Amino acid sequence: MTYEEFKRQELSKPEVRAEYEAQQPEFDLIQAMIEARRETGLTQKELSERTGISQSDISKLERGNGNPSLRTLQRLAAGLGRTLKIEFVP
C-alpha cells in the first residue's frame, strides 16, 4: 500500500478526518514558514542569526514540535523579509 492509499483509507474514518482537519492550520503555517525560508535561500542557521531565535528552536518549529508565540512568528517573518498576516475567516 502506498502512502497516498493509506492516507485516503485513514481519512475515510470520521474521527481521523476530524483530527486531521483540526491540525490543518498548524500544518499550513509550518509549510508557509519552510517555503518562505527556502525562497529566501536561507538555512535555519542563517535565519537564526537574523532573528536571534536559536537554530534548534527553528528546527523544532519546522518539524511541528513547537508552539510559537505571536512575537516569535513576527520575528521569523521579519527575518524572512516578510509580513505576518493572521486572519479570522468566516
The first five atom37 places (N, CA, C, CB, O) and aatype in JSON, in Angstrom:
{
  "aatype": [12, 16, 18, 6, 6, 13, 11, 1, 5, 6, 10, 15, 11, 14, 6, 19, 1, 0, 6, 18, 6, 0, 5, 5, 14, 6, 13, 3, 10, 9, 5, 0, 12, 9, 6, 0, 1, 1, 6, 16, 7, 10, 16, 5, 11, 6, 10, 15, 6, 1, 16, 7, 9, 15, 5, 15, 3, 9, 15, 11, 10, 6, 1, 7, 2, 7, 2, 14, 15, 10, 1, 16, 10, 5, 1, 10, 0, 0, 7, 10, 7, 1, 16, 10, 11, 9, 6, 13, 19, 14],
  "atom_mask": [
    [1, 1, 1, 1, 1],
    [1, 1, 1, 1, 1],
    [1, 1, 1, 1, 1],
    [1, 1, 1, 1, 1],
    [1, 1, 1, 1, 1],
    [1, 1, 1, 1, 1],
    [1, 1, 1, 1, 1],
    [1, 1, 1, 1, 1],
    [1, 1, 1, 1, 1],
    [1, 1, 1, 1, 1],
    [1, 1, 1, 1, 1],
    [1, 1, 1, 1, 1],
    [1, 1, 1, 1, 1],
    [1, 1, 1, 1, 1],
    [1, 1, 1, 1, 1],
    [1, 1, 1, 1, 1],
    [1, 1, 1, 1, 1],
    [1, 1, 1, 1, 1],
    [1, 1, 1, 1, 1],
    [1, 1, 1, 1, 1],
    [1, 1, 1, 1, 1],
    [1, 1, 1, 1, 1],
    [1, 1, 1, 1, 1],
    [1, 1, 1, 1, 1],
    [1, 1, 1, 1, 1],
    [1, 1, 1, 1, 1],
    [1, 1, 1, 1, 1],
    [1, 1, 1, 1, 1],
    [1, 1, 1, 1, 1],
    [1, 1, 1, 1, 1],
    [1, 1, 1, 1, 1],
    [1, 1, 1, 1, 1],
    [1, 1, 1, 1, 1],
    [1, 1, 1, 1, 1],
    [1, 1, 1, 1, 1],
    [1, 1, 1, 1, 1],
    [1, 1, 1, 1, 1],
    [1, 1, 1, 1, 1],
    [1, 1, 1, 1, 1],
    [1, 1, 1, 1, 1],
    [1, 1, 1, 0, 1],
    [1, 1, 1, 1, 1],
    [1, 1, 1, 1, 1],
    [1, 1, 1, 1, 1],
    [1, 1, 1, 1, 1],
    [1, 1, 1, 1, 1],
    [1, 1, 1, 1, 1],
    [1, 1, 1, 1, 1],
    [1, 1, 1, 1, 1],
    [1, 1, 1, 1, 1],
    [1, 1, 1, 1, 1],
    [1, 1, 1, 0, 1],
    [1, 1, 1, 1, 1],
    [1, 1, 1, 1, 1],
    [1, 1, 1, 1, 1],
    [1, 1, 1, 1, 1],
    [1, 1, 1, 1, 1],
    [1, 1, 1, 1, 1],
    [1, 1, 1, 1, 1],
    [1, 1, 1, 1, 1],
    [1, 1, 1, 1, 1],
    [1, 1, 1, 1, 1],
    [1, 1, 1, 1, 1],
    [1, 1, 1, 0, 1],
    [1, 1, 1, 1, 1],
    [1, 1, 1, 0, 1],
    [1, 1, 1, 1, 1],
    [1, 1, 1, 1, 1],
    [1, 1, 1, 1, 1],
    [1, 1, 1, 1, 1],
    [1, 1, 1, 1, 1],
    [1, 1, 1, 1, 1],
    [1, 1, 1, 1, 1],
    [1, 1, 1, 1, 1],
    [1, 1, 1, 1, 1],
    [1, 1, 1, 1, 1],
    [1, 1, 1, 1, 1],
    [1, 1, 1, 1, 1],
    [1, 1, 1, 0, 1],
    [1, 1, 1, 1, 1],
    [1, 1, 1, 0, 1],
    [1, 1, 1, 1, 1],
    [1, 1, 1, 1, 1],
    [1, 1, 1, 1, 1],
    [1, 1, 1, 1, 1],
    [1, 1, 1, 1, 1],
    [1, 1, 1, 1, 1],
    [1, 1, 1, 1, 1],
    [1, 1, 1, 1, 1],
    [1, 1, 1, 1, 1]
  ],
  "atom_positions": [
    [[0.85, -1.17, 0.0], [0.0, 0.0, 0.0], [0.9, 1.24, 0.0], [-0.97, -0.01, 1.23], [1.87, 1.32, 0.76]],
    [[0.58, 2.19, -0.85], [1.34, 3.44, -0.89], [0.89, 4.36, 0.24], [1.18, 4.13, -2.27], [-0.14, 4.13, 0.87]],
    [[1.67, 5.39, 0.47], [1.31, 6.37, 1.49], [-0.02, 7.03, 1.15], [2.4, 7.43, 1.65], [-0.87, 7.2, 2.02]],
    [[-0.2, 7.41, -0.11], [-1.44, 8.08, -0.52], [-2.65, 7.17, -0.33], [-1.35, 8.52, -2.0], [-3.72, 7.63, 0.08]],
    [[-2.5, 5.88, -0.62], [-3.6, 4.94, -0.4], [-3.92, 4.82, 1.09], [-3.24, 3.55, -0.99], [-5.08, 4.82, 1.49]],
    [[-2.87, 4.73, 1.9], [-3.04, 4.65, 3.35], [-3.73, 5.91, 3.87], [-1.68, 4.46, 4.05], [-4.67, 5.83, 4.67]],
    [[-3.27, 7.06, 3.42], [-3.84, 8.33, 3.86], [-5.32, 8.41, 3.49], [-3.07, 9.52, 3.24], [-6.15, 8.78, 4.32]],
    [[-5.65, 8.06, 2.25], [-7.04, 8.08, 1.8], [-7.9, 7.14, 2.65], [-7.13, 7.69, 0.3], [-9.01, 7.48, 3.04]],
    [[-7.36, 5.95, 2.95], [-8.08, 4.97, 3.76], [-8.33, 5.52, 5.17], [-7.3, 3.65, 3.84], [-9.44, 5.43, 5.69]],
    [[-7.3, 6.09, 5.77], [-7.44, 6.61, 7.14], [-8.37, 7.81, 7.19], [-6.08, 6.98, 7.7], [-9.16, 7.95, 8.13]],
    [[-8.29, 8.69, 6.19], [-9.13, 9.89, 6.19], [-10.6, 9.57, 5.91], [-8.62, 10.87, 5.17], [-11.45, 10.45, 6.06]],
    [[-10.89, 8.35, 5.51], [-12.28, 7.97, 5.32], [-12.97, 7.71, 6.67], [-12.37, 6.72, 4.43], [-14.19, 7.6, 6.74]],
    [[-12.16, 7.63, 7.74], [-12.7, 7.44, 9.09], [-13.03, 8.82, 9.67], [-11.68, 6.67, 10.02], [-12.14, 9.68, 9.74]],
    [[-14.27, 9.06, 10.08], [-14.68, 10.39, 10.55], [-13.82, 10.95, 11.67], [-16.09, 10.35, 11.0], [-13.5, 12.14, 11.67]],
    [[-13.43, 10.11, 12.64], [-12.65, 10.62, 13.77], [-11.23, 11.02, 13.34], [-12.59, 9.57, 14.88], [-10.66, 11.98, 13.87]],
    [[-10.67, 10.28, 12.39], [-9.33, 10.61, 11.88], [-9.41, 11.89, 11.05], [-8.75, 9.44, 11.04], [-8.56, 12.77, 11.18]],
    [[-10.42, 11.99, 10.19], [-10.58, 13.18, 9.35], [-10.77, 14.43, 10.22], [-11.79, 13.02, 8.41], [-10.19, 15.48, 9.92]],
    [[-11.55, 14.33, 11.28], [-11.79, 15.49, 12.15], [-10.49, 15.96, 12.79], [-12.82, 15.14, 13.23], [-10.23, 17.16, 12.85]],
    [[-9.68, 15.04, 13.27], [-8.4, 15.41, 13.89], [-7.44, 15.99, 12.86], [-7.77, 14.19, 14.57], [-6.74, 16.96, 13.14]],
    [[-7.41, 15.39, 11.68], [-6.55, 15.88, 10.6], [-6.93, 17.31, 10.22], [-6.65, 14.95, 9.36], [-6.05, 18.17, 10.07]],
    [[-8.21, 17.57, 10.07], [-8.68, 18.91, 9.71], [-8.43, 19.92, 10.82], [-10.16, 18.87, 9.37], [-8.18, 21.09, 10.55]],
    [[-8.51, 19.47, 12.08], [-8.25, 20.37, 13.21], [-6.79, 20.83, 13.23], [-8.6, 19.67, 14.52], [-6.49, 21.92, 13.69]],
    [[-5.9, 19.98, 12.72], [-4.47, 20.32, 12.71], [-4.03, 21.03, 11.43], [-3.66, 19.07, 12.89], [-2.88, 21.45, 11.34]],
    [[-4.91, 21.15, 10.46], [-4.54, 21.73, 9.17], [-3.97, 23.15, 9.27], [-5.74, 21.75, 8.27], [-2.98, 23.43, 8.59]],
    [[-4.53, 24.05, 10.08], [-3.93, 25.39, 10.17], [-2.47, 25.35, 10.63], [-4.74, 26.25, 11.12], [-1.64, 26.13, 10.14]],
    [[-2.15, 24.47, 11.56], [-0.77, 24.33, 12.02], [0.12, 23.82, 10.89], [-0.69, 23.39, 13.24], [1.23, 24.32, 10.69]],
    [[-0.36, 22.82, 10.16], [0.41, 22.3, 9.02], [0.65, 23.38, 7.98], [-0.32, 21.1, 8.38], [1.75, 23.49, 7.43]],
    [[-0.37, 24.18, 7.72], [-0.25, 25.26, 6.74], [0.79, 26.29, 7.18], [-1.61, 25.95, 6.53], [1.57, 26.77, 6.36]],
    [[0.79, 26.63, 8.46], [1.76, 27.59, 8.98], [3.18, 27.05, 8.86], [1.45, 27.93, 10.43], [4.08, 27.77, 8.44]],
    [[3.38, 25.81, 9.23], [4.7, 25.19, 9.13], [5.17, 25.19, 7.68], [4.67, 23.75, 9.69], [6.31, 25.55, 7.39]],
    [[4.29, 24.79, 6.77], [4.65, 24.74, 5.36], [4.99, 26.13, 4.83], [3.51, 24.13, 4.54], [5.95, 26.29, 4.07]],
    [[4.22, 27.14, 5.22], [4.49, 28.5, 4.78], [5.84, 28.99, 5.29], [3.37, 29.45, 5.25], [6.57, 29.67, 4.57]],
    [[6.17, 28.66, 6.53], [7.44, 29.07, 7.1], [8.61, 28.42, 6.37], [7.49, 28.73, 8.59], [9.59, 29.08, 6.04]],
    [[8.5, 27.12, 6.11], [9.56, 26.41, 5.4], [9.72, 26.96, 3.99], [9.26, 24.9, 5.35], [10.84, 27.21, 3.54]],
    [[8.61, 27.15, 3.29], [8.68, 27.67, 1.92], [9.28, 29.07, 1.89], [7.29, 27.69, 1.29], [10.09, 29.36, 1.0]],
    [[8.91, 29.94, 2.82], [9.45, 31.29, 2.86], [10.96, 31.25, 3.1], [8.76, 32.13, 3.95], [11.71, 32.0, 2.47]],
    [[11.4, 30.39, 4.01], [12.84, 30.28, 4.28], [13.59, 29.8, 3.05], [13.09, 29.34, 5.46], [14.65, 30.31, 2.72]],
    [[13.03, 28.81, 2.39], [13.7, 28.27, 1.18], [13.7, 29.29, 0.04], [13.0, 26.98, 0.71], [14.68, 29.41, -0.69]],
    [[12.59, 30.03, -0.11], [12.52, 31.04, -1.17], [13.54, 32.15, -0.96], [11.11, 31.64, -1.23], [14.05, 32.72, -1.93]],
    [[13.84, 32.45, 0.29], [14.85, 33.48, 0.56], [16.26, 32.91, 0.5], [14.6, 34.11, 1.93], [17.23, 33.66, 0.57]],
    [[16.37, 31.6, 0.37], [17.68, 30.97, 0.27], [18.43, 30.89, 1.58], [0.0, 0.0, 0.0], [19.66, 30.78, 1.58]],
    [[17.71, 30.96, 2.69], [18.35, 30.92, 3.99], [18.37, 29.52, 4.58], [17.66, 31.87, 4.94], [17.43, 28.75, 4.4]],
    [[19.43, 29.21, 5.28], [19.45, 28.0, 6.09], [18.81, 28.33, 7.43], [20.91, 27.45, 6.27], [18.58, 29.49, 7.75]],
    [[18.52, 27.3, 8.2], [17.99, 27.54, 9.54], [18.99, 28.35, 10.36], [17.66, 26.2, 10.25], [18.6, 29.23, 11.13]],
    [[20.27, 28.05, 10.21], [21.3, 28.77, 10.95], [21.32, 30.25, 10.58], [22.68, 28.15, 10.69], [21.42, 31.11, 11.45]],
    [[21.21, 30.54, 9.3], [21.21, 31.94, 8.86], [19.97, 32.68, 9.37], [21.26, 32.02, 7.32], [20.05, 33.84, 9.77]],
    [[18.82, 31.99, 9.34], [17.6, 32.6, 9.88], [17.75, 32.83, 11.38], [16.37, 31.7, 9.59], [17.28, 33.84, 11.9]],
    [[18.38, 31.91, 12.05], [18.64, 32.06, 13.47], [19.47, 33.31, 13.75], [19.35, 30.82, 14.01], [19.18, 34.07, 14.67]],
    [[20.5, 33.5, 12.96], [21.37, 34.67, 13.14], [20.61, 35.97, 12.88], [22.57, 34.57, 12.2], [20.88, 36.98, 13.54]],
    [[19.69, 35.97, 11.94], [18.9, 37.17, 11.63], [17.87, 37.49, 12.71], [18.2, 36.99, 10.3], [17.57, 38.66, 12.96]],
    [[17.33, 36.46, 13.34], [16.2, 36.65, 14.25], [16.56, 36.58, 15.72], [15.16, 35.64, 13.96], [15.82, 37.08, 16.57]],
    [[17.69, 35.97, 16.03], [18.03, 35.74, 17.43], [17.31, 34.55, 18.03], [0.0, 0.0, 0.0], [17.39, 34.32, 19.24]],
    [[16.6, 33.8, 17.2], [15.92, 32.58, 17.63], [16.9, 31.44, 17.38], [14.53, 32.35, 16.86], [17.48, 31.35, 16.3]],
    [[17.09, 30.57, 18.34], [18.08, 29.51, 18.18], [17.72, 28.61, 16.99], [18.18, 28.67, 19.47], [16.55, 28.41, 16.66]],
    [[18.75, 28.09, 16.35], [18.56, 27.19, 15.21], [17.76, 25.97, 15.64], [19.91, 26.77, 14.61], [16.93, 25.47, 14.89]],
    [[18.02, 25.49, 16.85], [17.28, 24.31, 17.32], [15.8, 24.62, 17.49], [17.87, 23.8, 18.66], [14.95, 23.76, 17.23]],
    [[15.47, 25.84, 17.92], [14.05, 26.21, 18.05], [13.4, 26.34, 16.67], [13.92, 27.54, 18.82], [12.24, 25.96, 16.49]],
    [[14.13, 26.89, 15.71], [13.6, 26.98, 14.34], [13.35, 25.58, 13.8], [14.58, 27.75, 13.41], [12.32, 25.32, 13.17]],
    [[14.28, 24.68, 14.03], [14.12, 23.29, 13.6], [12.89, 22.66, 14.24], [15.37, 22.48, 13.94], [12.11, 21.98, 13.57]],
    [[12.71, 22.88, 15.53], [11.53, 22.33, 16.23], [10.25, 22.85, 15.61], [11.57, 22.68, 17.72], [9.3, 22.1, 15.4]],
    [[10.22, 24.15, 15.33], [9.01, 24.75, 14.73], [8.73, 24.13, 13.37], [9.17, 26.27, 14.6], [7.58, 23.83, 13.04]],
    [[9.77, 23.95, 12.58], [9.58, 23.39, 11.24], [9.17, 21.92, 11.28], [10.86, 23.53, 10.43], [8.57, 21.42, 10.32]],
    [[9.47, 21.24, 12.35], [9.05, 19.84, 12.5], [7.68, 19.72, 13.17], [10.08, 19.06, 13.31], [7.13, 18.63, 13.29]],
    [[7.13, 20.87, 13.6], [5.83, 20.84, 14.26], [5.92, 20.51, 15.73], [0.0, 0.0, 0.0], [4.92, 20.12, 16.34]],
    [[7.1, 20.66, 16.31], [7.3, 20.34, 17.72], [7.42, 21.59, 18.58], [8.53, 19.47, 17.9], [8.13, 21.59, 19.58]],
    [[6.74, 22.63, 18.2], [6.8, 23.86, 18.97], [5.45, 24.54, 18.93], [0.0, 0.0, 0.0], [4.57, 24.19, 18.14]],
    [[5.31, 25.52, 19.78], [4.08, 26.3, 19.82], [4.5, 27.77, 19.89], [3.16, 25.89, 21.03], [4.55, 28.35, 20.97]],
    [[4.8, 28.36, 18.73], [5.39, 29.7, 18.74], [4.4, 30.77, 19.18], [5.92, 30.04, 17.38], [3.21, 30.71, 18.89]],
    [[4.94, 31.75, 19.88], [4.13, 32.9, 20.26], [3.97, 33.81, 19.05], [4.77, 33.67, 21.46], [4.67, 33.67, 18.05]],
    [[3.05, 34.74, 19.16], [2.87, 35.73, 18.1], [4.16, 36.51, 17.9], [1.7, 36.7, 18.44], [4.54, 36.79, 16.76]],
    [[4.84, 36.84, 18.97], [6.11, 37.58, 18.88], [7.15, 36.77, 18.12], [6.63, 37.92, 20.3], [7.88, 37.33, 17.3]],
    [[7.24, 35.48, 18.37], [8.19, 34.63, 17.64], [7.86, 34.6, 16.17], [8.19, 33.19, 18.21], [8.76, 34.68, 15.33]],
    [[6.59, 34.49, 15.83], [6.19, 34.48, 14.42], [6.53, 35.82, 13.76], [4.68, 34.2, 14.29], [6.94, 35.85, 12.59]],
    [[6.37, 36.91, 14.5], [6.72, 38.23, 13.96], [8.23, 38.33, 13.71], [6.26, 39.34, 14.92], [8.65, 38.87, 12.69]],
    [[9.03, 37.81, 14.62], [10.49, 37.82, 14.44], [10.89, 36.98, 13.25], [11.19, 37.31, 15.71], [11.77, 37.38, 12.47]],
    [[10.27, 35.83, 13.09], [10.56, 34.98, 11.93], [10.2, 35.68, 10.63], [9.81, 33.64, 12.04], [10.98, 35.69, 9.68]],
    [[9.02, 36.27, 10.59], [8.58, 36.98, 9.38], [9.55, 38.1, 9.04], [7.16, 37.55, 9.58], [9.94, 38.25, 7.88]],
    [[9.94, 38.88, 10.03], [10.89, 39.97, 9.79], [12.22, 39.42, 9.28], [11.1, 40.79, 11.08], [12.82, 39.99, 8.36]],
    [[12.69, 38.35, 9.86], [13.95, 37.74, 9.44], [13.9, 37.21, 8.02], [0.0, 0.0, 0.0], [14.92, 37.09, 7.34]],
    [[12.7, 36.88, 7.58], [12.5, 36.37, 6.22], [12.14, 37.49, 5.24], [11.4, 35.32, 6.21], [11.92, 37.24, 4.05]],
    [[12.09, 38.71, 5.74], [11.7, 39.83, 4.88], [10.24, 39.77, 4.49], [0.0, 0.0, 0.0], [9.86, 40.23, 3.42]],
    [[9.43, 39.21, 5.36], [8.01, 39.03, 5.1], [7.18, 39.78, 6.14], [7.64, 37.54, 5.1], [7.7, 40.26, 7.14]],
    [[5.9, 39.86, 5.87], [4.94, 40.41, 6.81], [4.06, 39.29, 7.3], [4.11, 41.55, 6.16], [3.56, 38.5, 6.5]],
    [[3.86, 39.23, 8.6], [2.98, 38.22, 9.18], [1.55, 38.7, 9.06], [3.35, 37.92, 10.66], [1.24, 39.84, 9.41]],
    [[0.67, 37.83, 8.57], [-0.74, 38.16, 8.44], [-1.54, 37.03, 9.09], [-1.14, 38.37, 6.94], [-1.41, 35.86, 8.72]],
    [[-2.37, 37.39, 10.04], [-3.23, 36.41, 10.71], [-4.66, 36.89, 10.5], [-2.88, 36.26, 12.26], [-4.97, 38.07, 10.69]],
    [[-5.53, 35.97, 10.12], [-6.91, 36.35, 9.82], [-7.88, 35.44, 10.56], [-7.18, 36.29, 8.31], [-7.58, 34.28, 10.85]],
    [[-9.04, 35.98, 10.86], [-10.19, 35.19, 11.29], [-11.12, 35.16, 10.09], [-10.89, 35.79, 12.59], [-11.64, 36.2, 9.68]],
    [[-11.33, 34.0, 9.54], [-12.1, 33.86, 8.32], [-13.4, 33.13, 8.63], [-11.28, 33.11, 7.23], [-13.39, 32.09, 9.29]],
    [[-14.54, 33.68, 8.17], [-15.82, 33.0, 8.43], [-15.93, 31.7, 7.64], [-16.99, 33.93, 8.07], [-16.94, 31.0, 7.74]]
  ]
}
